[in-house]
Amino acid sequence: MKKIINITSKVKTGGPASINACQRPLEQVADRHQAKVCPAPGRQGFFSILTDLAVSIYQKLRKAYYYELIKKDPWQYAGAPIDIQAEKDIALAAVEQNWQAYSAMPDNLKTDDEIIDMLTRHVEACVTRKSVIMHLELFRNKAVMLASARKGIPIMAYHNFMEDLRYDQDIAEAAITNNKSEYQHLPEIYRDRLAYAKIAIRGYGQNLQHASPSLQENEELVLLAVRNDPKVIIHAAPRLRQSDSFMQKVQIISGEEYQEKERTSCSEK
């Protein structure tokens, strides 16, 4: 009993050396009491419970030690024992301070939603600071880029750093759905797709200027943009702007849009 107490107290006051030094004595205590023949009924069960309790205390103290260590110095995560790396709260503490800790994580944590969400914060910070070149691994990770796009983080301006992901349809669609300004940064092959243009223009008519020339000749798309913002007619193809019949449609839509804005304005007063 005294030996178990001494072992656990060492863990409280010591560092990794103390933790490692305590591990073998605990195993020896457990092996000895498990193998010992106890004539008194129930005595062996008592020592088994006592040993389990000591091991449990040791494991909790060990985890707490590494949590505080890695929280202060996240670079320690890569050299931590595998079972410690597999602890989600410790992994989160590491990646919150240092995104590069992600590469040392076990595979099951690399796809964890909370871990990915934490990485998107690093993406947002590096986009704000324009330090993408220092975070290339993040921009080449689909799960991270897709989550960033869904949060509206403007990543497509840096699609040249994304290698094959620059042409990923899931990321492109998420980007323009959650941040209309991302449309102008899509690779040209996507700015020539009517479906993508509709998503981007429906919420922001000015995106018509970033559509491909062929789409700027599309009557349906131009009218959709005009309904959102009548001034974008200047970005329509010359052929449409010179068509009397088409411009009549534009005037009708512009009038309806103006009247709708007037009704909204009056109702708010």
VOBA-1610 file (N, C-alpha, C; in pm, whole numbers, padded with zeros to 5 digits, always signed):
BEGIN
Met+00084-00121+00000Met+00000+00000+00000Met+00087+00125+00000Lys+00191+00128+00090Lys+00279+00243+00096Lys+00353+00262-00036Lys+00391+00152-00099Lys+00464+00161-00226Lys+00378+00224-00333Ile+00251+00189-00336Ile+00160+00246-00435Ile+00144+00396-00414Ile+00129+00438-00286Ile+00115+00581-00256Ile+00241+00656-00297Asn+00360+00597-00266Asn+00486+00662-00302Asn+00500+00677-00453Ile+00456+00577-00527Ile+00466+00579-00672Ile+00380+00691-00730Thr+00254+00700-00685Thr+00165+00801-00740Thr+00206+00942-00700Ser+00266+00956-00580Ser+00311+01089-00539Ser+00427+01136-00622Lys+00510+01046-00670Lys+00622+01083-00756Lys+00573+01142-00888Val+00464+01087-00939Val+00409+01136-01066Val+00363+01279-01052Lys+00307+01313-00934Lys+00256+01448-00912Lys+00368+01551-00917Thr+00485+01513-00862Thr+00593+01612-00848Thr+00698+01603-00956Gly+00701+01497-01032Gly+00808+01478-01130Gly+00767+01505-01272Gly+00863+01494-01364Gly+00839+01513-01506Gly+00831+01380-01576Pro+00864+01376-01705Pro+00857+01251-01782Pro+00943+01141-01723Ala+01060+01179-01667Ala+01147+01077-01609Ala+01078+01008-01493Ser+01009+01087-01409Ser+00938+01029-01295Ser+00824+00941-01341Ile+00753+00985-01445Ile+00642+00907-01498Ile+00691+00773-01549Asn+00799+00776-01627Asn+00853+00651-01681Asn+00909+00563-01570Ala+00969+00625-01469Ala+01026+00548-01358Ala+00918+00479-01277Cys+00801+00541-01271Cys+00691+00486-01191Cys+00617+00374-01263Gln+00626+00373-01395Gln+00543+00279-01471Gln+00581+00134-01439Arg+00711+00102-01438Arg+00753-00035-01413Arg+00720-00081-01271Pro+00748+00001-01167Pro+00707-00042-01032Pro+00559-00071-01020Leu+00477+00009-01086Leu+00332-00016-01081Leu+00299-00150-01144Glu+00366-00180-01256Glu+00342-00309-01322Glu+00386-00424-01231Gln+00500-00404-01160Gln+00549-00508-01069Gln+00453-00531-00953Val+00399-00420-00900Val+00301-00433-00791Val+00180-00512-00839Ala+00133-00478-00959Ala+00016-00546-01013Ala+00044-00693-01036Asp+00162-00726-01094Asp+00196-00865-01123Asp+00209-00946-00994Arg+00272-00886-00893Arg+00295-00958-00768Arg+00163-00992-00699His+00073-00894-00692His-00053-00918-00621His-00146-01008-00702Gln-00129-01005-00834Gln-00214-01092-00916Gln-00169-01237-00902Ala-00038-01258-00890Ala+00015-01394-00884Ala+00017-01450-00742Lys+00009-01365-00641Lys+00021-01409-00501Lys-00098-01495-00459Val-00067-01604-00388Val-00172-01691-00334Val-00213-01637-00198Cys-00336-01594-00186Cys-00384-01534-00062Cys-00481-01629+00006Pro-00442-01689+00122Pro-00532-01785+00188Pro-00658-01721+00244Ala-00647-01593+00285Ala-00765-01529+00343Ala-00866-01496+00234Pro-00994-01536+00250Pro-01096-01508+00148Pro-01111-01357+00126Gly-01115-01319+00000Gly-01140-01179-00035Gly-01016-01091-00036Arg-00904-01142+00020Arg-00784-01059+00027Arg-00728-01030-00112Gln-00728-01132-00198Gln-00674-01112-00332Gln-00758-01010-00409Gly-00890-01015-00392Gly-00977-00918-00456Gly-00952-00777-00407Phe-00919-00765-00276Phe-00889-00634-00219Phe-00766-00574-00284Phe-00659-00657-00294Phe-00537-00606-00356Phe-00556-00575-00505Ser-00643-00652-00571Ser-00670-00626-00712Ser-00736-00490-00731Ile-00834-00461-00645Ile-00902-00331-00651Ile-00804-00217-00622Leu-00719-00242-00519Leu-00622-00140-00479Leu-00524-00112-00593Thr-00480-00218-00659Thr-00386-00202-00770Thr-00451-00130-00887Asp-00574-00167-00918Asp-00646-00100-01028Asp-00661+00049-00998Leu-00689+00082-00872Leu-00705+00221-00834Leu-00574+00298-00853Ala-00463+00235-00812Ala-00333+00300-00826Ala-00298+00323-00972Val-00323+00222-01055Val-00295+00236-01198Val-00381+00344-01259Ser-00508+00349-01217Ser-00599+00452-01269Ser-00550+00592-01232Ile-00506+00607-01106Ile-00454+00737-01062Ile-00329+00774-01141Tyr-00242+00677-01159Tyr-00119+00699-01236Tyr-00152+00746-01378Gln-00246+00678-01443Gln-00281+00713-01581Gln-00340+00853-01591Lys-00423+00889-01494Lys-00483+01023-01496Lys-00378+01131-01473Leu-00288+01106-01379Leu-00182+01203-01352Leu-00088+01216-01471Arg-00058+01104-01532Arg+00029+01103-01651Arg-00034+01184-01764Lys-00162+01161-01789Lys-00233+01235-01894Lys-00236+01384-01862Ala-00263+01418-01734Ala-00268+01559-01694Ala-00133+01626-01713Tyr-00028+01552-01680Tyr+00106+01609-01697Tyr+00133+01642-01844Tyr+00106+01546-01933Tyr+00132+01569-02075Tyr+00041+01677-02133Tyr-00080+01685-02081Tyr-00172+01790-02130Tyr-00114+01928-02101Glu-00069+01948-01978Glu-00013+02078-01941Glu+00118+02104-02015Leu+00199+02001-02030Leu+00326+02015-02101Leu+00305+02057-02246Ile+00213+01988-02315Ile+00190+02015-02457Ile+00114+02145-02478Lys+00029+02179-02383Lys-00043+02306-02392Lys+00055+02424-02389Lys+00161+02409-02308Lys+00262+02514-02298Lys+00361+02508-02414Asp+00392+02387-02457Asp+00488+02369-02566Asp+00435+02265-02664Pro+00354+02306-02762Pro+00289+02210-02854Pro+00386+02128-02938Trp+00510+02173-02948Trp+00609+02095-03024Trp+00639+01963-02954Gln+00606+01951-02826Gln+00629+01827-02752Gln+00534+01716-02796Tyr+00427+01753-02865Tyr+00326+01653-02905Tyr+00386+01546-02995Ala+00469+01587-03090Ala+00524+01491-03187Ala+00609+01384-03119Gly+00672+01418-03005Gly+00755+01321-02936Gly+00688+01250-02820Ala+00560+01279-02800Ala+00487+01217-02689Ala+00457+01070-02720Pro+00433+00989-02618Pro+00396+00849-02641Pro+00271+00837-02729Ile+00259+00729-02801Ile+00149+00711-02895Ile+00013+00719-02828Asp+00003+00661-02707Asp-00127+00664-02638Asp-00164+00806-02597Ile-00065+00889-02570Ile-00090+01029-02537Ile-00132+01106-02661Gln-00069+01080-02773Gln-00107+01143-02900Gln-00250+01109-02939Ala-00296+00992-02895Ala-00431+00948-02932Ala-00540+01012-02846Glu-00500+01084-02740Glu-00599+01153-02656Glu-00648+01278-02728Lys-00778+01285-02754Lys-00833+01393-02835Lys-00813+01531-02773Asp-00834+01542-02641Asp-00819+01673-02578Asp-00675+01722-02583Ile-00580+01629-02575Ile-00439+01666-02585Ile-00405+01706-02729Ala-00460+01632-02825Ala-00437+01665-02966Ala-00494+01802-02999Leu-00612+01832-02946Leu-00674+01963-02968Leu-00588+02075-02907Ala-00536+02051-02788Ala-00451+02151-02724Ala-00326+02177-02807Ala-00273+02070-02866Ala-00152+02084-02948Ala-00179+02159-03076Val-00284+02120-03148Val-00311+02181-03279Val-00365+02322-03266Glu-00421+02355-03150Glu-00467+02492-03129Glu-00348+02589-03131Gln-00237+02544-03073Gln-00118+02628-03067Gln-00027+02613-03189Asn-00028+02494-03247Asn+00065+02465-03357Asn-00002+02370-03456Trp-00042+02421-03572Trp-00113+02339-03670Trp-00030+02222-03719Gln+00103+02232-03709Gln+00188+02125-03759Gln+00180+01999-03673Ala+00120+02011-03555Ala+00100+01892-03472Ala+00007+01793-03542Tyr-00071+01842-03636Tyr-00167+01758-03709Tyr-00098+01640-03776Ser+00020+01661-03828Ser+00090+01554-03902Ser+00128+01437-03812Ala+00139+01460-03682Ala+00178+01353-03590Ala+00058+01278-03532Met-00063+01323-03563Met-00183+01262-03505Met-00214+01126-03567Pro-00278+01039-03491Pro-00325+00912-03550Pro-00434+00941-03653Asp-00453+00849-03744Asp-00545+00871-03857Asp-00687+00902-03813Asn-00734+00840-03706Asn-00874+00863-03666Asn-00896+01008-03620Leu-00794+01073-03566Leu-00807+01212-03523Leu-00792+01309-03640Lys-00724+01266-03744Lys-00704+01355-03859Lys-00834+01385-03932Thr-00935+01304-03911Thr-01065+01328-03975Thr-01171+01375-03875Asp-01130+01399-03752Asp-01224+01442-03648Asp-01272+01585-03678Asp-01401+01609-03663Asp-01460+01739-03696Asp-01401+01853-03612Glu-01379+01828-03485Glu-01326+01934-03399Glu-01181+01968-03434Ile-01104+01867-03470Ile-00966+01890-03511Ile-00963+01971-03641Ile-01048+01931-03737Ile-01055+02002-03865Ile-01101+02146-03844Asp-01200+02165-03757Asp-01248+02300-03729Asp-01137+02387-03670Met-01056+02329-03583Met-00944+02404-03525Met-00845+02444-03633Leu-00824+02356-03729Leu-00731+02388-03839Leu-00784+02500-03928Thr-00917+02508-03943Thr-00972+02617-04025Thr-00944+02753-03963Arg-00929+02756-03832Arg-00893+02883-03766Arg-00753+02927-03807His-00665+02830-03823His-00530+02862-03870His-00535+02909-04015Val-00622+02848-04095Val-00638+02889-04235Val-00685+03034-04241Glu-00786+03064-04162Glu-00840+03200-04161Glu-00734+03302-04118Ala-00654+03265-04019Ala-00550+03355-03970Ala-00442+03378-04076Cys-00402+03270-04145Cys-00295+03287-04243Cys-00345+03360-04368Val-00474+03346-04401Val-00531+03422-04513Val-00534+03571-04477Thr-00571+03599-04353Thr-00574+03738-04307Thr-00435+03800-04310Arg-00336+03721-04268Arg-00199+03772-04264Arg-00125+03756-04397Lys-00194+03689-04493Lys-00132+03661-04623Lys+00000+03584-04608Ser-00006+03482-04523Ser+00113+03400-04499Ser+00088+03256-04543Val+00017+03241-04654Val-00022+03108-04702Val+00099+03021-04732Ile+00205+03080-04780Ile+00324+03003-04819Ile+00380+02924-04702Met+00350+02969-04578Met+00399+02900-04459Met+00303+02791-04413His+00190+02777-04483His+00088+02681-04440His+00043+02594-04557Leu+00132+02560-04645Leu+00096+02487-04767Leu+00029+02353-04737Glu+00071+02286-04631Glu+00013+02155-04600Glu-00137+02166-04575Leu-00179+02276-04514Leu-00322+02296-04489Leu-00398+02317-04619Phe-00339+02389-04712Phe-00407+02421-04837Phe-00405+02303-04935Arg-00343+02194-04896Arg-00343+02074-04980Arg-00414+01959-04911Asn-00494+01995-04810Asn-00572+01896-04736Asn-00720+01921-04767Lys-00785+01827-04833Lys-00922+01850-04878Lys-01018+01874-04762Ala-01007+01796-04657Ala-01100+01812-04544Ala-01090+01952-04485Val-00969+02004-04474Val-00948+02137-04418Val-01000+02245-04513Met-00971+02230-04641Met-01015+02330-04739Met-01167+02331-04755Leu-01227+02213-04753Leu-01373+02205-04766Leu-01440+02269-04644Ala-01389+02240-04526Ala-01446+02300-04404Ala-01426+02452-04404Ser-01312+02497-04453Ser-01285+02641-04461Ser-01381+02709-04558Ala-01404+02645-04673Ala-01496+02700-04772Ala-01638+02708-04717Arg-01679+02608-04642Arg-01813+02607-04584Arg-01830+02715-04478Lys-01720+02760-04421Lys-01725+02868-04322Lys-01712+03006-04388Gly-01699+03006-04521Gly-01690+03133-04592Gly-01552+03197-04590Ile-01452+03123-04549Ile-01315+03176-04547Ile-01267+03191-04692Pro-01217+03307-04731Pro-01178+03330-04871Pro-01048+03259-04910Ile-01062+03135-04952Ile-00943+03054-04984Ile-00913+03047-05134Met-01013+03074-05219Met-00995+03049-05361Met-00895+03146-05427Ala-00869+03259-05364Ala-00768+03350-05419Ala-00630+03284-05416Tyr-00619+03179-05336Tyr-00491+03109-05322Tyr-00495+02970-05384His-00586+02953-05482His-00603+02818-05537His-00477+02766-05608Asn-00388+02855-05646Asn-00264+02810-05710Asn-00175+02732-05613Phe-00197+02751-05483Phe-00120+02677-05383Phe-00184+02544-05349Met-00303+02518-05401Met-00380+02402-05360Met-00356+02279-05446Glu-00267+02289-05543Glu-00235+02178-05633Glu-00364+02122-05694Asp-00386+01991-05683Asp-00503+01929-05747Asp-00635+01977-05688Leu-00633+02025-05565Leu-00758+02069-05500Leu-00815+02195-05564Arg-00734+02266-05642Arg-00785+02387-05707Arg-00900+02355-05802Tyr-00905+02230-05849Tyr-01011+02189-05942Tyr-01116+02100-05873Asp-01112+02093-05742Asp-01207+02009-05670Asp-01346+02074-05672Gln-01444+02003-05724Gln-01579+02058-05740Gln-01647+02085-05605Asp-01626+01997-05508Asp-01690+02016-05377Asp-01642+02146-05312Ile-01512+02170-05320Ile-01456+02291-05259Ile-01503+02415-05334Ala-01502+02408-05468Ala-01543+02523-05549Ala-01689+02561-05520Glu-01776+02462-05516Glu-01918+02490-05492Glu-01942+02544-05351Ala-01873+02486-05252Ala-01887+02534-05115Ala-01836+02677-05102Ala-01730+02708-05174Ala-01670+02842-05167Ala-01767+02948-05216Ile-01827+02927-05334Ile-01915+03030-05390Ile-02052+03031-05323Thr-02090+02921-05261Thr-02218+02917-05190Thr-02212+02999-05061Asn-02098+02994-04995Asn-02086+03058-04865Asn-02013+03192-04867Asn-01955+03226-04982Asn-01888+03354-04995Asn-01891+03393-05142Lys-01985+03482-05178Lys-02008+03514-05319Lys-01886+03577-05386Ser-01800+03643-05308Ser-01682+03705-05367Ser-01579+03602-05414Glu-01598+03477-05376Glu-01504+03373-05418Glu-01517+03338-05566Tyr-01628+03373-05627Tyr-01651+03337-05767Tyr-01542+03391-05858Gln-01499+03513-05835Gln-01398+03575-05922Gln-01264+03504-05915His-01242+03425-05809His-01113+03357-05793His-01116+03211-05839Leu-01231+03164-05884Leu-01238+03026-05932Leu-01153+03009-06058Pro-01099+02890-06079Pro-01031+02863-06206Pro-01127+02889-06323Glu-01075+02927-06435Glu-01159+02969-06549Glu-01258+02861-06593Ile-01219+02736-06580Ile-01310+02629-06625Ile-01440+02629-06545Tyr-01435+02675-06420Tyr-01556+02680-06338Tyr-01635+02807-06363Arg-01568+02914-06401Arg-01640+03038-06429Arg-01711+03031-06564Asp-01696+02918-06634Asp-01766+02897-06760Asp-01883+02800-06742Arg-01913+02766-06616Arg-02023+02674-06588Arg-02146+02752-06542Leu-02256+02731-06611Leu-02379+02805-06583Leu-02428+02780-06441Ala-02422+02657-06395Ala-02471+02624-06261Ala-02395+02703-06154Tyr-02264+02711-06167Tyr-02183+02784-06069Tyr-02210+02934-06078Ala-02226+02982-06200Ala-02253+03125-06218Ala-02386+03163-06154Lys-02485+03077-06164Lys-02616+03105-06103Lys-02605+03114-05952Ile-02527+03024-05893Ile-02509+03027-05747Ile-02446+03159-05704Ala-02343+03200-05778Ala-02269+03321-05740Ala-02348+03448-05768Ile-02421+03451-05878Ile-02490+03572-05922Ile-02623+03592-05850Arg-02685+03484-05809Arg-02814+03495-05741Arg-02802+03580-05614Gly-02691+03572-05547Gly-02673+03650-05425Gly-02594+03778-05445Tyr-02530+03791-05560Tyr-02446+03909-05584Tyr-02434+03931-05735Gly-02521+04019-05786Gly-02528+04041-05931Gly-02398+04086-05994Gln-02315+04155-05917Gln-02189+04205-05972Gln-02095+04094-06018Asn-02122+03972-05976Asn-02039+03860-06021Asn-02052+03834-06170Leu-02151+03897-06235Leu-02165+03880-06379Leu-02038+03923-06452Gln-01970+04022-06398Gln-01848+04070-06463Gln-01736+03966-06462His-01746+03868-06372His-01642+03765-06363His-01679+03638-06439Ala-01800+03634-06493Ala-01842+03517-06570Ala-01768+03515-06703Ser-01763+03400-06765Ser-01696+03388-06895Ser-01775+03466-07001Pro-01710+03507-07109Pro-01780+03580-07216Pro-01904+03507-07269Ser-01895+03375-07277Ser-02010+03299-07327Ser-02129+03309-07233Leu-02102+03313-07102Leu-02211+03324-07005Leu-02266+03466-06999Gln-02186+03563-07031Gln-02235+03701-07035Gln-02330+03724-07152Glu-02338+03625-07241Glu-02434+03628-07351Glu-02560+03548-07319Asn-02561+03485-07204Asn-02674+03401-07166Asn-02785+03490-07108Glu-02899+03496-07177Glu-03007+03585-07137Glu-03058+03553-06996Glu-03077+03425-06968Glu-03128+03385-06837Glu-03037+03433-06725Leu-02906+03416-06745Leu-02811+03454-06642Leu-02805+03606-06624Val-02805+03678-06734Val-02798+03825-06727Val-02923+03879-06657Leu-03039+03825-06689Leu-03162+03871-06624Leu-03162+03839-06475Leu-03102+03726-06439Leu-03089+03691-06298Leu-03000+03794-06226Ala-02894+03833-06292Ala-02804+03933-06233Ala-02872+04069-06223Val-02945+04108-06326Val-03014+04237-06327Val-03120+04242-06218Arg-03185+04131-06194Arg-03286+04127-06087Arg-03221+04156-05952Asn-03098+04113-05937Asn-03025+04139-05812Asn-02967+04280-05807Asp-02921+04328-05924Asp-02859+04461-05929Asp-02870+04513-06073Pro-02964+04603-06101Pro-02985+04651-06239Pro-02861+04711-06304Lys-02769+04762-06224Lys-02651+04828-06281Lys-02556+04731-06351Val-02571+04602-06326Val-02476+04507-06384Val-02503+04483-06533Ile-02605+04547-06589Ile-02632+04530-06732Ile-02511+04572-06815Ile-02427+04658-06760Ile-02308+04702-06834Ile-02211+04586-06857His-02226+04477-06783His-02137+04361-06799His-02196+04256-06893Ala-02315+04282-06942Ala-02374+04188-07039Ala-02304+04200-07173Ala-02313+04097-07252Ala-02250+04099-07385Ala-02312+04210-07471Pro-02232+04275-07557Pro-02284+04382-07643Pro-02406+04340-07724Arg-02407+04215-07767Arg-02520+04167-07847Arg-02652+04183-07771Leu-02651+04153-07641Leu-02773+04165-07561Leu-02808+04312-07535Arg-02708+04392-07509Arg-02735+04533-07480Arg-02786+04608-07604Gln-02757+04555-07720Gln-02802+04619-07845Gln-02935+04562-07894Ser-02989+04467-07818Ser-03116+04405-07856Ser-03231+04479-07788Asp-03320+04538-07868Asp-03434+04612-07812Asp-03524+04522-07730Ser-03551+04404-07780Ser-03642+04313-07710Ser-03584+04271-07575Phe-03455+04247-07572Phe-03392+04206-07446Phe-03390+04322-07347Met-03359+04443-07396Met-03352+04558-07306Met-03489+04593-07249Gln-03595+04559-07322Gln-03730+04579-07267Gln-03751+04487-07146Lys-03703+04365-07158Lys-03712+04272-07044Lys-03633+04326-06924Val-03517+04384-06955Val-03434+04439-06849Val-03507+04554-06780Gln-03571+04640-06859Gln-03644+04753-06801Gln-03759+04706-06712Ile-03828+04602-06757Ile-03939+04548-06676Ile-03886+04494-06544Ile-03778+04414-06552Ile-03720+04357-06431Ile-03665+04467-06340Ser-03600+04566-06400Ser-03544+04677-06321Ser-03655+04754-06251Gly-03768+04773-06321Gly-03882+04843-06261Gly-03938+04764-06146Glu-03951+04634-06164Glu-04002+04549-06057Glu-03908+04552-05937Glu-03778+04549-05966Glu-03679+04552-05858Glu-03687+04685-05784Tyr-03703+04794-05858Tyr-03712+04926-05795Tyr-03836+04934-05707Gln-03949+04885-05760Gln-04073+04890-05684Gln-04063+04803-05558Glu-03998+04689-05570Glu-03981+04601-05454Glu-03897+04669-05347Lys-03791+04736-05390Lys-03705+04807-05294Lys-03784+04920-05227Glu-03871+04989-05304Glu-03950+05096-05248Glu-04047+05041-05143Arg-04110+04927-05173Arg-04203+04867-05079Arg-04131+04826-04950Thr-04010+04767-04967Thr-03931+04728-04850Thr-03890+04846-04765Ser-03851+04954-04834Ser-03809+05074-04765Ser-03925+05137-04686Cys-04043+05138-04746Cys-04160+05196-04679Cys-04202+05112-04558Ser-04193+04982-04571Ser-04236+04895-04462Ser-04141+04905-04342Glu-04017+04945-04368Glu-03919+04957-04260Glu-03932+05088-04185Lys-03997+05188-04249Lys-04010+05320-04186Lys-04122+05318-04082
//
